Amino acid sequence: MARRATNIARLRFLLLAVLAVAVAAVVGLFMFGRAGKKSGQQQPETETTAAKGVTLIGEDFDYTFTEKERPIFRIKGDSIRADRDGTLFLDGVEVTFYDIQGNPYHVESKQASFNRASNEGLLEGDVVLKGPSQLELRTAQLQISEGGHILVCPQAVEIRYVGLYVAKGNQLRVDLPQEVFSLEGDARVDSLPGAEQPVAATAERAIYERHRKLLRIEGDAHLRRGPQKIQAQRISAYLSEDEGSLVFVRALWDVAGESAGQKGTGGSGPTQVRFAGRDLAVMLQPQGNELRQVDLEGETEKRARIETAGGGIQRTMTALRFEGILAEGVLTKATGFTGVDILETTRGGDGKPRLREAHGRRADATFLPDGHLAKVLLDNEVSFKEPQMSAAGNRATVDLAANQGDFFGTPVTAQSEKGKVNAPHLVYDTARQILNAQGGVRAVLEKVADSDLAGSPLAEGEGPVQVESREAFYRQEPSSFLFRGDVRAWRGENLLLSQELLGDKTKDSLTATGGVKTLWIPTESAGAAGGKTAAPKTAPPKIDPKAGASKTEPRRSPIQVVASEMVYLQGTRLLTYTGAVRVEQEGKTLECQKLDVQMNEKRKPQKMTCTGQVKLSDPKAGRTIEGGTAVYLLEQRQVEFTGDKVTMKDKDGNQVQGRRVLYSIDDGKVQVQGKTG
């Protein structure tokens, strides 16, 4: 779109020069008529017998008319006659006249007639007009009518100019007093073969109103210069006062056009820039016809469109109206109003098209030097969508060239097949498909069973997993997520707290680090075997309402684990806590350095193995048990301690040692054995 006015400018200069020369030629004939009348007063007319009522003035004549030794025009012909009505008839006429700068114009025709009283005349038969700048006009007939005010070429006209262009039309009409020049009927301008940048313009008519400095081409108007094209039902151009440059160009109705950049994105060929709308307005700098602003308007049902395509990428913007800024003739910025839609189409490795969409009530776009749409700032009612992810917020910056989107809102909402994320600020890397949520994150993870959360404490319960953190990262392929900063995740009454929570689908793992705390409500079938279930002995403690807790519904006793790190491996169905591990259930505490939780085929906890400085405390019973290893069998609700020396102490300071100690969670009963069973 940035280069369209160049075509209009060249067409204007061509038509203006051609029409102005045509006027000069006829004015010369008008001057000849006046001079001929004056000459006739000096030389009495003599009748001949050649034709009744016709006075023979001369044959093989050659007259030159001057003014103070400056030639005005020269006329030659085979013969010249005049009738009693004052009409001059010329055969084989040649007229040469000179403008104020002394530039010659030459007119030839087989026949010519001119009435000295009415100032009307006719040239016909291979009419040829030649002038400076290699001007050449050819037509079959040139009429002078309405007292010399109207000039008409009623038949096909061909005009050549500066050895570069040829213009054609079915008619040429000039209104001298109004200075209106019209090329009518299939008007066409083409550059001659060999031009570096071929130029072509077609329309039903071309009109120049010199008083208004207005040039119009109307009726299916097309302009083209090299790869640059523009078309509309009407294209109008206003000229500067000296008529040396354009100041404003407007195209109306069914506007469309295109251009090509000098090079394409990634060196893969020129970028095509296409546009369409109802109304195109171009503001230009008067010096050098430099474009400075472009306005493109559409309609409610057919909005304005700007499209860039190259390097296997097509980007389209539509809006009710665009305002564009140009630098050195190239569109660099454009602002869209009243609802802006952006569509990017690329091809994947499978050859199938991949779509990316964005929307906002207003958009500020910037373009690369090659013409490709590069960056868009969207404001108000912003949305973004691609096959893997969608987002909505208040404003966004979508950098198409850098493959990144920044979204802001209160909050921004991002949605994918994995779930939903809310945050004040989202950054999305479209190339690597990485989403970064910042400023306080609230996420809802839908597909728990298919994710890295399966088998973790959050796998218990029903519904989606909800997560809060200061920051979060999501990657689509390979699938992974990371929550960072005061992470709080829960599903029903099951809760996980940490500083970081990382899920990696490639490794089939879930890792929580930094002050890990989990609150786990085992289901009735968690430790059941053969259909047997253990009845709950106590009601669960009150749980934080944010964790979805229930104060009245009976549950199995919750298990709380505190550690430095937690890792779940999907392939082995093993959940491991490490670093100052502390397990609490029903007021009892089990401490160790490492806790392994083995899951069954349904990914329900079956056995907990605690190793490294193992210690169990039962304050209610006043007992402590220390050993090398402790195995908590959830099915039997029994903890088995083993080691070279397992020690049990009671509240009275009594101490018993053995190599194997069995402890019952429900009643606190202890069995000390000398060896393993």
N, C-alpha and C positions, 0 to 999 in steps of 0.2 A: 504494500500500500504506500510505502514511503516514497517510491519512485514514480508514482503515477502522474504527478504533475509535470514531469519532464516530457511525457508524451503530449500532454495538453499544450505545453509551451511550444513545442516544435510544430504542432498543428496550427497553433495560432499564428506563429511567425510566417508559416507557409501561406496560409489562406489570406492573411492580411496583406502580405506583399503581392500576391497574385491579384487580389481584388483591387488593391490600390492602383496597380499598373493598368488593369483593365479600365479603370476610371480615367486614368491619365490619357490612355489611348483615345477614348471617345471624346474627352475634352479637347484633345488635339483636333479631331475631326470637326468639332463644334467651332473651334477657332478658325479652321480652314473655311468653314461656311461663311463666317463673318468676313474673313479676308476676301473670300471670293466675291461676296456682295459688294465690298468696297472696290475691288478691282473692276467689277462690272460697271460701276458708276464712272470709272475713268475711261473705259473702252466701250463705245457703243456696240450694242449687239446687232448682228446682221443675220437676217433669215437665210436659210438655205432651202434647197428643194429636196434635201435628204429625207425629211419627214415633216409633215404638216404641223405647224405650231411649234416646231423645235428650232432653236437657234444654235448654230454650230459655233462653239467658242474656239476649239482648237484640236489638233491631233498631234500625237507624239510630243506632249507637252512636258515641261520640267520647270516648276516654279519653286523658288525659295523665298520665304517671307522672313524678314528680319525686323528687329527693333533695336535701334541704336547699334547697328552692326552685330547684334547678338541674334543668331538664327533662332526663329521660333518654330517653324516647321518647313519641310520641303515636301512637295507633292509631284509625283510623276505618273504618267498614264499613257495608254494608247490613244485615248480620245476623251474629250470632255464636252458635254452638251448641256444645254439649259432649255427648259420649256418656258412658256409665257407665265406659268404659275410660280416661277422662281425656283424650280427644282433642278439641281445639278445632277447629271448622270456621268459617271466615269466608268471606263473600261480598262481592265488591266491596271488597276490603280495601286500605287505604292506611296505611302505617307510616312515621312520621318519627322518626328517632332522632338523637342528638347525640353527637359524640365529645368527648374531654376538653377540647378547645379550643372546644367549642360549635359546631362546624361541623355543619350539618344534612345528613342522608342520608334520602332518601325512596324508599320501595318501594311499588309498586302491583302488584296482580294481580287477576284475576277471582275466583280462589278460593284459599284457603289453609287448611291444616290443620296442627295441632301437638299432639303428644302430650306432656302435662306430665310423665308418668312416665318415658318413654324419651328425652325431649328430641329427638325426631325429628319432622320435619314436611315439608310440601310446599307450594310456591307454584306455581300453574300458570295458564295463560291470560293471554297478553300481559303477562308479568312485566316490570316496568320498575323499574330502580334509578337514582336520580339523586343526585348528591352535589356537593361543591365542585369547583372547577376545571372546571366544565361537564362533569362526569362523567355518563355515561348508559349503562346496561347494559340490553339488551333480549334476552329469551329467552322460550321457551314454557314452561319449567318449571325450578324451582329446588328441589332436594331437600336435606333435612337428615337425615343418617343416622348410625348407629353412635354413639348417645348424644350427638349434636350435634358429633361430632368430624370428620365428613366432610360437605362441601358439594359438591353436584354439580348442574351444569346439563347434563342428558343430551342436550339438543337444541341446535341452532345458537344461537350467542351472538354478539351485536354490541355492541361497547363503543366509546363515543366519549369523547374526553378533551381538555380544555383548548381545545376548539373547533378543534383542529388535526389530530387523529388519530382513526382508526377502526380497531378491531381486531375480527377475526372468527375464529371457530373452531367446530368441530362439537360440542365439549364443553368444560366448565370443571369442574375438580375441585380442592378445597382440603382438605388434611389439616391441621386446626387444631392438634393437639398438636405435630406435627412442623413445622408452618409450611411446608408444601410446597404450592405453587400450580402447577397444570398446566392449560394450554390445549391441548386435544388435537384432532387431526384438521383438516388444512388450515388451520393457524393462519396468520393474515395480519394485518399492520398496514400501513395506508396513511395518508399525510397527506391532508387534505381538499383539494379543488380550490382553487387560488389560492396555495398555499404557495410561498415563494420558492425553497426547496430541497426538492423532493418527496422524501418518505421512503417506503420500502416494505420490508417484511420478510415472508418466507414460510417455513414449515417444517411438518413433520408435527405437531410439538408444541413448546410453549414451557413450561419448568419453572423455578420459582424456589424454591430451598431456603434459607429465610431464616436458619436456624441457621448454615449454612455460608457464608451471603452469596454463594451461587452461583446464577447464572442460566444456563440452557442452552436453546438452540433446536436441535432435532434433526430429522434426516430431511430430506435435500435442503434444507438451510437456505440462504436467500438474504437478503442485506441490501443495500439501495441507498439512497443519499442523493444526489440530483442525478445527476451522472455517475459517482459513486463506487459501486463494487459489490464484494461479497464473497460467496462461496458455499463451502459445505463440507457434509459429512454431519452434523457437529456443531460448534456454536459455543458456547463456555462463557465466562462472565465472572465474576470475583470482585470483590465490592464492598468498599469500605472499611467500617470498623466502624460509622460513622454512616449507611451506605448512601447517602451523598450523592455518591459518585464511584466510578469504576472503578479498580482497581489492576492487574488482569491479565486478558487476553483470550486465549483459545486456540481455534483452529479445527483440526479433525481430519478427515482423509480427503477426498481429492478437492478440496483447497483451490484456489480460483482467485478472482481479483478484478481490478479495474481502477479507475483514477481518471483525471482530466484536470486538467492545470495551468491556471492562470489565463490564460496566454498561451503561444503556441508559439514554437519556435525561429525567429528571423527574422521574427516577427509573422505567420506563415503559418497560424495556427490552434492550438488547444490541443494540448499534448503528451499523448498517452495513455500511462499507466503500467499495465502488466499484470503479474500474477504468478501463479504456480501452484506447488503442492507437496503434500506429504502432511500436514504439520504446521506450523501458523502460531501463534506465541506473541508477544503484545504486552505489554510492560511499560509502565505509565502512572504519571505523577505523580498522587498522590491529589488534589491541588488542581487543579481545573478539567479533569480527565481529559486532561491533556497527555501525549501519547505521548513515550516516551524511548528505547525499544529494541524492535526487532522481530527475531524469529528465525523463519526459514523453512527447513524441512527437506524433502528429497525422498527418493527411493529409488534404489538402484543402477541399476535399469533405467528409472526415470522421475525424473530429477533435478529439483530445485527450479529455478524460472525467474523472472527479472525481465526485463521487456521494456519499452522506451520507444520511442515512435513519434511523429514530428511533423516538419514541415518537409521532407517527402520522405525522411526518414532513419528507419530502424528499427534499434535496437540491442538485442541480447538477451544476457543472461548466464545461464548454467546452472552449477549446482554441486550437490554433495550437501547442503550446508548454507550458509545465509546468516545473518549477524548484521548488523542495520541500526541506525543511530543516527539519531534524529529531532530536529529543532529546530523549535519552533512548529508541530508537527503535520506537517512535511514531511520526507520521507526525504532526508537529506543525505549519509550514508555507508553503505556496506555492505561486509562482508567475506565472501568466498566461500572455502570449504574443500574439500579432498579432490578437487581437479581442477576447474578453472574454465574454461569455454569462453565466448568472446565472439564474436558475429557481428554485423557491421554491414552493412546492405543499403541502397544508394542507387540512384538512377536516373541513367544517363548521358544525354547529349544525344540519343542514339538511342532512348531509352526502355527500354533493356535494363537489367536489374538488375546491379549491381556489388557483389561481395561482398568483405568484409574480415574475416579471422578472427584470433583471438588465443587463446592457451592458457597456463595456468600451474597449478601445484599449489595455489597460494593467490593470491587477488586482493583488493586493497583499492580500492573504487570510490567516487567522489564524484559527486554529482548537481547539476545546475543548479537554480536556484529554480523553474523551470518543470517540473521533474521529469525532464528528459532526462539520460541517462547521460553524464557529462562526461569523467572521467579514471579510468584503471585502473592500479594498480601490481601487476604480476605478479611472482611469485617462484617459482623452482624449476621446471625443465623448461619454460622459456618458449619459445613459438613464435608466429610472426606470419606471415600469408599474405594476399596479394592477387594479382590476376591478373598484375601485372608483377614482383612481388618477394616473396620469403619470407625469414624470418630466424629464428634459434634461438639461445638463450643461457641465462644463469642467472637474470636478472631484467630487467624492463623497466617503463617508464612510458609508457603509451599515452594521450596527451591527445587524445581524440576531438573535443572542442570546438575545440581549437587546431590540429587536423590535424598532430600531431607524435608521433613515437615515439622514446623513448630506450631503447637496448638495451645491456646489460652482460653480459660473459661471459669465459670463459677458453679460447678467445675466443668472440665472437659470430660466427656464420656467416650471411651473406646470400647469397641465390641469385637470379639472374634469367636470362633467356634469353641475356644477354651473357656471363655467367660467374658466378664466386663470389668473395666478399670475406670475409676473416677479420680481425677487429680486436677489441681489448678493449672498445671503445665505438662504437656506431653511433647516429646521429641520422637519422631518416627523416621528411621533410616529405611527408605523404600527399597534400596538396592539389597541390603542385607536383611531386611524385614525384622529390624530390632526396634522395639518400642521402649522408650524411657519415660516413666512417669515421675514427676517431681513435685515437691511442695506439700506433701501430705497425701498419701495414696489410700484409696479404698477399693479393693478388688473383690470380685465374686467369681470363683472358679467352679464351673459347671460340671465338667467331665472328670469327677474324682476317680472313678474306677479305672479310667484309661490313662490317668496321669501318674506323675511320680509320687503323688500323695497317697496312692493306694498302698495299704499296709502300714502307713504311719498312724499315729494316734488320731489324726484327722480323718482316717478312713472309717472310723466308727461313726454311728449316727446316720441321719438322713439329710437330704438336701445338699445345696452347694457349700463349698468351703469359702468363708469370708476372711479377707486379710486386710489388715491396716499396717502401714509403714510410712516412713518419710520418703522413700524412693523405691522404684521398682523397674525391672528390666524384663522384657519379653522378647524371645526370639522365635520366629515361626519355623525356620528350617536351618539347622536341626533344632528341634523343639527344646526350649529351656526357659526358665524364669528365675529371677533373683529379686527378692525383697530385702531392703536394707534400711536399718535405722528403726529401733523400737518396733520390731515386727510383732504383730498380734494376729494370730490366725485361729479361727474356730469353726466348728461344725456342730451345731446343736450345743451340747454341754462340753464337748471335747475342745481343748484349748492348747495352743502352742505359742510360747513367747520366746523370742530370741532377738539378736541384733541383725542376723542375716539368715535368710531362708532361700536355699538354692535347689532348684529342680532341674535335672539334666536327663533328658529322654535318651540321649545317646548312650549314657552310662547306666540308664535305668536306676538313677539314684536320687535321693532327697537328702540334703545336708542343711542342718541348722547349727549356727555357731554363735558364741557370745551370750553367756547367761541364759542357756536354754532351760525352758520350763514347759513341761507338758502336763495337762490334766486330762486323764483318760477315763472314760466311763465304759467299762467292758459291757457288752450285751450279754443276755442270758445264755446265749449259745457260744459265747467266746471260748469257754473252756470245756464245753460239753463234749462227751464222748459216748457214742452208742445211744444217743437220744437223752442221756442223763444230764440234768442241770443242777447246779447247786443253788439252793435258796439263799436269798440275801439275808444277812444277819442284822445289818443296820441300814438305816436310810443314809443317803449321801449327804455330805455337808453342803451348806449354802454356797452357791457359786456365783461369781460376778455376773450380773445381768447382761453385760456386753457379750459374755460368752454363751448366751442363749440358755442360761441355767433355768432349771425348774426347782422350786422349793418344796413341792408337795408330791410330785410323781415319784414313786419308788424306783430306784435303780440299784444295780450292783454297786458295790463300794467303789468310788473313784480311786484311781491310781495317779499320784502326782510324782513326776520325776524331774529333778533338777540336775543339770550337768553343764559342762563347758561346750560340748559338741554332741550332735545327734546325726547319725547317718543311716539311711534306709537303702538297702540294695534289693531292687525288685527281683533280680534273677535268683537270689538265694533266699528270698523272703526273710531277710535278717535285718532287724532294727537294732542299732548299736549306739549306746550313750557312753561317752568317755569324759574323764576329767572331773574329779570330785562329785561323783554321782550320788544322788540322794533320792531314795524312793520312799514315798509315804502312802499308807493306806490304813484307814480306820485308826488313826492315831499312832500307828507303828511305823518305824523308820528303818530303812535298810540302806547302808552306805557302803560304797566301794569305789574303785577307780574305773571300772568298766562294767557295763551292763549290756548283755546281748538278749534281745527279745526275738524268739523264733516264732514265725507265723505258720499256720497250717495252709492247706491248699486254698482255703477260702480267705486267706490273708487275715485271719483272726489270731490274736496272741495266744500262744499255747504254752510256752516255757520261757522264763526269764533266768538268765545265768549271770550272777554277779561275781566278779573276780577282783582281787587286789585290795588288801586291807578291808575285808568284808566285816561289817558290824551291823547287827540288828538290835534296835532298842524298842522295848515294849514298856513305856512308862506306866501304863495302867497295872500291868502285872509286876512291874519292878524288876524286869529281867533285861539282860544284854547278852548277846551271843556274838562271838568273834571267831572267824575262821579264814581259810584260804579261798573257799569257793562256796557260793550259795546258789541253789537252784530253786526257783519258785515255780511250782507246777500249778497253773491256774485252774486246771481241771479238779485237782484234789484240794486246792487252796492250802497247800502245804509247802514249807520252805525246808530244803535239805542242805545242811552245812557239812562240808567235808574238808579235810586237810590233815596235816601231821599233828596238829593240836587245835581242836575246836574247844573253845572255852565259853561256859555259860556262868553268869553271875546273877544273883538275885539281890533284892533290895536290902537284905540283911548282911550282904558281903560274902555269903556262901558262894563257893566256886566249884564247878564240876567240869572236868575235861574229858574229851574223848575224840575219836577220829571221825565220828559221824553223829550229827544232831538233827532230829526232825522236829520242826516247829509248826504248829497248827495256827493258821491265821484266825480261824473262827473263835476258838476257845483259849488260845495261848498255851496249850498243852505242849510240853517238851519231852522228847525221848533222847537220851544220850546213849550212844552205842560205842563199843570199842573199835569196831571196824565197819566198813561199808557193807551194806546188805547186798 
